[in-house]
Amino acid sequence: MSDSLPLRDRYLGLIDEIVQLTLQGKISSVEMVYQMLQKTILAGTGEIFELGLSDRLNAIQTQVDSETDELKKAKANRSLRAIKTIQSQWQRYREQNKTTEAIASASQEITTAAADERLAIFLRLTDPNLKNPLNISQLQQLSKSLQQFAQFNEDIAQISQGITRGLAAWQRLQDHLVSWMYESNQALGFGGVAGETGPWGTWAKKVNSELPQKLLRTLAVEQSAISFAETQSNLTLSDWVEIAIILQYLQRGLVSWFDQQAYNIQAGSKLSISTFLTFAVIWSQLASGFQSQAVYSNGASQIMLQILRTFAQRPYFPLYGGIFASFSGSYLRDALDYLDEPLKKVARTQEKARILTLLGYSQRALGQYKRSIHFHEQALEIARNSGDRPCEIANLNHLSRTYVQEKNYPEAINNSQRALMLSRQVGDAYGGQSQRTGEANALVNLGYSEVMQAQQLEQVEPETYETAINYLEQGLKLSEKLGDIQSKALCLSSLGIAYLVIEDSQNAIKYLEDGFKTAQISGDLYLQGRNLAYLAEAYYQLHNFEKAVYTGCLGMYLLEQIASREWRQPAGLLIILQGQIGVEAFQNLLQQHRPKIIAIIGVDGYDYIPKLLTQYQE
């Protein structure tokens, strides 16, 4: 068969040849057909062969259906059987050569693309959200395939070099992925592990290339990736690809490791959540820093959105909070702001609704209630249109919670009632834990909203509070039944605050202490700080000033560390208390609890407490 013929004609000739040899009895097994296909079909051209095979199959099928001459019909049927044999062997060949085909196809897409689109295409082809994403071995093969075109195009050579260098760096980093956690009793996660012994510093020592090392060192000292990107005016495409592969494999490796620690209370899903968000934020910062280099900026945004898409599909995606677990580094305080802008360019998908949900409740924790409502309303509409009922119910619940913070209690009650009704409708129709979680949260929000409204209206009838507290207790029972730690923490906290509002300090303390312990397990720093802040108020009501100082100082510190405006609530109480008992007595109480406070927030945290109180007074 002549090599000079167009591919389609060559493949049609091959099909006809196999049919003829079959009719002549010269093909005795399907293996011979497979070998002929294997010998002739070129990688990356399977689609052309498939079209030719389909044309021949249709033509012979038409002949069989329309032929009236018995001899000719019999021959056509034998030809049809031969074609079907080719078809079955082609499917076998295609299955066994999927990888080769995928790499050839990827290589062709990258090499034939316009210069300013090559990086975007490479990132699309290596997206972890694809049904069959390329593994390390396949990436190595892609690099070799691209290397064949390197002499003709510098960009293609750079992508190939970047892949090779990035994978080599990852091979060196693999054994040190989590080694930093076991050095000097490091805490798990990204909070409080800056410098040489933290993750970034440890990884920087294992990387040979200058720029990846520089980026990792920048992150090690808790500096923003924006400043790193802004100073890289001479960054090459191979440098960028190398950095991309290193960061992507670090992130995926960490998530995989944390996911396998499901029974470790310190690790598990809360650190997977922290990892997804940390790396998404870093890519968002890189996108911002590379703004003068559009190809690199767009590439960074593309990876950030890929990470968020993967995250949104995880079963532990935090629809109801918990993202402040090990997420308290100072350079990540306002990190979520970086995710807002790129999301505006994304289609209105289920994944977008879920990320907007996360942004919404994060803004509530930071005290940005108007922004919180804006994000939740957007998420609610998208979730409703995309049929994501758990996300729709979650956003109604969050809107209720945010309206309570704004003291708009009728709206808070309205949204919690809608959440409760929808969760029960959906639960009755489909069942499932996510709907029951929505119901537990709706019961808590409804009870909490009604308690706060009754307090505002100065209603003193016990029945008003009994009904509201009954909703809260139903929510607690349901969250316990579901084993939902995050919802249970919210239920206990809300019950504690409700009892504090009706001046039942003993019950308030019981629920708030349980709420604090449960929030420690779920890893939610916001709920931990909030429980401690209200515990301080409950102890103050009982004139237990010693415990009021201890819980108030801890709550103030934790809330300030996540940039929540609510740190001012316990700070105000502590200043009043200091005025009542005197500065010296206050300092003595603080000193008395020094070992317990240091055990939770460290020496630096303890030393920061007086500075915070001074800051509040100023």
KELO-780147 format. One record per residue (C-alpha): y, z, x. Coordinates in steps of 0.1 Angstrom, whole numbers. Each point is the difference from the previous one (the first is absolute). Last residue first. Layout:
<sites>
    py    pz    px
     Y     Z     X
...
</sites>
This chain:
<sites>
    py    pz    px
   529   713   -70
   -21    26   -18
   -30   -25    -3
     3    -9    37
    -1    36    10
   -31     5   -21
   -16   -30    16
     9    12    36
   -16    34    -8
   -33   -18   -11
    -2   -24    31
   -14    27    23
   -30     4   -24
    -6   -38    -1
     2    -3    38
   -26    28     3
   -25   -17   -23
     2    -8   -37
   -31    16   -15
   -13    25    26
    36     5    11
     9    14   -35
   -30    25     1
     9    12    35
    37     3    -8
    -4    20   -32
    14    33    13
    28   -20    18
    12   -14   -34
    -1    35   -15
    19    14    30
    26   -28    -2
     7     8   -37
     4    37     8
    25    -9    27
    19   -25   -21
     5    24   -30
   -22     7   -30
    22   -16   -27
    18   -27    21
   -33   -10    15
   -15    -3   -34
    28   -23   -12
    -4   -21    32
   -38    -2    -6
     5   -11   -36
    24   -28    11
   -25   -12    26
   -28     0   -25
    19   -25   -22
    16   -19    29
   -34   -13    11
     0   -20   -32
    19   -28    16
   -33   -13    14
     3   -14    35
   -38     4     7
     7    27    25
    27    16   -22
   -27     7   -27
   -24    16    26
    28    22    15
    13    13   -33
   -35     8   -13
    -9    19    32
    33    20    -1
    -3     8   -37
   -37    10     2
     6    26    28
    34    12   -12
   -12     5   -36
   -32    17    14
    21    27    16
    25     1   -29
   -25    11   -26
    27     8   -25
   -22   -14   -28
    25   -27    -9
     2    -7    38
   -37    -4     1
     2   -26   -28
    29   -18    17
   -18    -2    34
   -31   -13   -18
    23   -28   -14
     9   -12    35
   -36     4    12
   -13   -22   -28
    26   -26     7
    -7    -1    37
   -38    -4    -5
     7   -26   -28
    21   -21    25
   -24     5    28
   -29   -16   -19
   -31     5    22
   -24     1   -29
   -15    31    15
    34    16     7
    11   -10   -36
   -30    20   -13
    11    31    21
    36    -3   -13
   -11    -5   -36
   -23    31     2
    30    20    12
    22   -16   -27
   -25     8   -27
    -4    37     9
    37     5     8
    10   -14   -34
   -25    22   -18
    16    31    16
    36   -13    -4
    -2    -4   -38
    37    -8    -3
    -3   -28   -25
    13   -25    26
   -24    16    26
   -29    -6   -23
     9   -37    -2
     5    -2    37
   -35    13     6
   -15   -23   -26
    17   -30    16
   -13    10    35
   -35     5   -13
     0   -34   -18
    15   -19    30
   -26    14    24
   -27    -8   -26
    13   -36    -1
    -3    -4    38
   -35    17     1
   -16   -22   -27
   -35    16    -4
    -1   -16   -35
    -9    33   -17
    27    18    20
    26   -27   -11
   -11     4   -36
     3    38     1
    34    -2    15
    13   -25   -25
   -13    22   -29
    18    30    16
    33   -20     2
    -3   -11   -37
    -7    36   -10
    31    11    20
    21   -23   -22
   -15    13   -32
     4    37    11
    36    -7    12
    12   -11   -35
   -22    27   -17
    17    28    20
    34    -7   -18
    28     5    25
    16   -34     0
    29    -1    24
     5   -38    -5
    -4    -5    38
   -30    23     1
   -17   -18   -29
     7   -33    18
   -16    13    32
   -31    12   -18
    -3   -32   -19
     2   -21    31
   -27    20    18
   -23    -2   -30
     4   -37    -3
    -2    -5    38
   -32    20     2
   -17   -18   -29
    11   -34    14
   -14     9    34
   -34     9   -14
     0   -32   -22
     9   -22    30
   -29    16    19
   -22    -7   -30
    11   -37     1
    -8    -2    38
   -34    17    -6
   -14   -28   -22
    -5    -4   -37
     6   -35   -14
    11     1   -36
     3    38    -5
    17     4    34
    24   -28    -7
    11    16   -33
     0    34    16
    20   -11    30
    24   -19   -23
     7    30   -22
     5    24    29
    23   -24    19
    21    -7   -31
     3    38    -6
    10     5    37
    26   -27    -3
    16    15   -32
    -1    36    14
    19   -10    32
    24   -21   -21
     8    30   -22
     2    22    31
    28   -18    19
     4    28    25
     2   -25    28
   -31    16    17
   -17    -1   -34
     8   -37    -2
   -18    -5    33
   -32    17   -13
     0   -21   -32
     6   -32    19
   -29    10    23
   -23     4   -30
    11   -33   -15
    -6   -15    35
   -35    14     2
   -10   -14   -35
    11   -35    11
   -19     3    33
   -32    11   -18
     5   -28   -25
     3   -29    25
     2   -29   -25
    22   -21    21
    28     0   -25
    -1    38    -5
    -2     6    37
    30   -23     6
    21    18   -26
   -10    35    11
     6    -8    37
    36   -12    -8
     7    31   -21
   -16    22    28
    22   -15    27
    33     4   -20
   -10    36   -11
    -5    10    37
    33   -17    10
    18    21   -26
   -18    32    10
     6    -1    38
    -9    36     7
   -23    -8    29
   -31    10   -21
    13   -24   -27
     4   -28    25
   -37     5    10
   -10    -2   -37
    17   -34    -3
   -11   -15    33
   -37     8    -8
     4   -16   -34
    17   -30    16
   -31    -4    22
   -23     1   -31
    21   -26   -19
     0   -23    30
   -38     1     2
    -3    -9   -37
    22   -31     7
    36    -9    -6
     4   -24    29
    15    14    32
    35    -7    13
    14    34   -13
   -29    17    18
    16    -8    34
    31    21    -9
   -18    32   -13
   -25     6    28
    27    10    25
    13    27   -23
   -34    16     1
     6     9    36
    28    25    -7
   -18    28    17
   -22   -22    21
    20     5    32
     0    37    -5
   -38     2    -2
   -11    15   -33
   -29   -22   -11
   -30    22     6
    -5     1   -38
    33   -10   -17
   -17   -26   -20
   -16    24   -25
    14   -15   -31
   -15   -11   -34
    -9   -36     5
   -13     8    35
   -23   -29     9
   -33    18     3
   -21   -29   -15
    16   -24    25
    15   -32   -14
    37    10     6
    -8     6    37
   -13   -35     6
    31   -15   -17
    22    24    20
   -15   -11    33
     3   -37    -9
    37     7   -10
     7    15    34
   -18   -29    17
    22   -26   -17
    32    20     6
    -8     0    38
    -6   -38    -1
    33    -5   -18
    18    19    27
   -19   -19    28
     8   -34   -15
    36    10    -8
    10    11    35
    35    16    -6
   -16    23   -26
   -26    13    25
    11    37    -5
    -3    -1   -38
   -35   -16     2
    -9    26    27
    11    27   -24
   -22   -14   -28
   -29    -2    24
     5    37    10
     2     9   -37
   -32   -17    -9
   -17    17    30
    11    35   -11
    -8    -7   -36
   -36   -11     6
    -5    28    24
    13    27   -23
   -22   -12   -28
   -30     0    23
    10    35    10
    -1    12   -36
   -33   -18    -5
   -20    21    23
    14    23    26
     7    38    -1
   -24     5   -29
   -28   -17    18
   -25   -13   -26
    15   -35    -2
     1    -3    38
   -14   -36    -1
    33   -12   -16
    19    15    30
   -20   -21    25
     4   -33   -20
    37     7    -5
     4     7    37
   -18   -32    10
    20   -21   -25
    33    14    13
   -10    -4    37
   -13   -35    -7
    32   -11   -16
    22    16    27
   -18   -16    29
    -3   -34   -18
    37    -1    -9
    10    10    36
   -20   -28    15
    13   -25   -25
    36    10     8
    -6    -2    38
   -16   -34    -4
    30   -12   -20
    23    10    28
    26    28    -2
    32    -9    20
    24    16   -25
   -20    32    -2
    28    26    -2
     2    -1   -38
   -38     5    -4
     0    33    19
    31    13   -19
   -17    -8   -33
   -33    16    10
    18    33    -6
    -3    28    25
   -26    28    -4
    -6     5    37
   -35   -15    -3
    13   -29   -21
    22   -13    29
   -30     6    23
   -22   -22   -22
    27   -27     0
     3     1    38
   -37    -2     5
    -3   -30   -24
    28   -16    21
   -14     7    35
   -36   -11    -4
   -26    24    14
    -7    23   -30
   -19    32     5
    29    23     9
    19   -13   -32
   -29    11   -21
     3    37    10
    38    -1    -5
    -3   -16   -35
   -27    25   -11
    17    32    12
    -6    15    34
    28   -19    18
    27     7   -26
     0     7   -37
   -28    16   -19
    19    20   -27
   -11   -21   -30
   -21   -31     7
   -34    12   -11
   -24    27    11
    16    29    19
    -6     0    37
   -21    28    15
    10    -8    36
   -19   -33    -1
   -25    -6   -29
    24   -20   -22
    11   -21    30
   -36   -15     2
     4   -17   -34
     3   -36    10
    -8     6    37
   -33   -18     2
    15   -30   -19
    31    -3    22
   -16   -20    28
   -16   -25   -24
    32    -1   -19
    19   -11    31
   -25   -28     6
     4   -11   -37
    38    -1     4
    -2   -19    33
   -24   -27   -14
    20    -3   -33
    33    -2    19
   -13   -27    23
   -12   -22   -29
    33     5   -18
    19    -9    32
   -21   -32     6
     7   -11   -35
    37     6     5
     0   -20    33
   -15   -32   -15
   -20   -28    16
   -17    19    28
    -9    28   -24
   -19   -22   -24
   -35    10    13
    13    36     2
     2     1   -38
   -38    -2    -2
    -4    27    26
    24    23   -19
   -18    -7   -33
   -33     9    17
    15    34    11
    13     5   -36
   -36    -7   -12
   -14    27    23
    26    24   -12
    -6    -6   -37
    18   -26   -21
     6    10   -36
   -27   -10   -26
    15     7   -34
    35     1    14
    19    33    -2
    -3     6    38
    25   -30     5
   -11   -20    31
     6   -34   -15
    33    11   -15
    11    14    34
    -8   -32    18
    18   -20   -27
    31    22     3
    -1    -5    38
    -3   -37    -2
    28    -6   -26
    30    -4    23
   -19   -25    22
   -11   -22   -30
   -37     3    -7
   -27   -24    14
   -13    24    27
    -1    30   -23
   -17   -17   -29
   -25   -17    23
    -9    32    18
    -5    18   -33
   -23   -29   -13
   -20     0    33
    -3    38    -2
   -11     0   -36
   -25   -29     6
   -15    17    29
    -3    33   -20
   -14   -17   -30
   -26   -19    21
   -31    17   -14
    13    -2   -36
    11   -36     5
   -33   -11    14
   -19    16   -29
    23   -16   -25
    -4   -33    18
   -38     5    -1
     1     5   -38
    22   -31    -5
   -21   -22    23
   -31    10   -20
    20    -8   -32
     8   -35    15
   -37    -6     7
    -9    11   -35
    26   -25   -14
   -14   -28    22
   -35     7   -14
    15    -1   -35
    18   -33     9
   -34   -15    11
   -17    11   -32
    29   -15   -20
    -3   -33    19
   -37    -2    -8
     5    10   -37
    28   -25    -6
    24    17   -25
    24    15    24
    30    19   -16
    -8    37     7
   -16    -6    34
    29   -23    10
    26    26   -11
   -18    27    20
     0   -24    30
    38    -5    -2
     7    37    -6
   -21    11    30
    15   -26    22
    36    11    -9
    -9    37     5
   -15    -7    34
    32   -18    11
    22    29   -12
   -22    25    18
     1   -19    32
    38    -1     0
     1    38    -8
   -23     7    28
    24   -14    26
     9    32    18
   -29    -1    24
   -15   -36     4
   -30   -11   -21
   -24   -22    20
   -26    21    18
    -1    28   -25
    -4   -24   -29
   -29   -18    17
   -16    33     9
     2    12   -36
   -16   -32   -13
   -29     4    26
    -4    37   -12
    -4   -13   -36
   -33   -15    11
   -19   -33     3
    29   -25     4
   -15   -34     8
   -15    -5   -35
    20   -32    -5
    18    16   -30
     9    29    22
    13   -23    28
    21   -18   -26
    15    32   -14
     7    14    35
    17   -33    10
    22     0   -32
    12    35     7
     8    -8    37
    18   -32   -10
    21    20   -25
     8    24    28
    11   -28    24
    21   -16   -28
    18    33    -7
     5     6    38
    16   -34     6
   -22   -22    21
     5     0    38
   -29    24     6
   -24   -28   -10
   -33    11   -16
</sites>
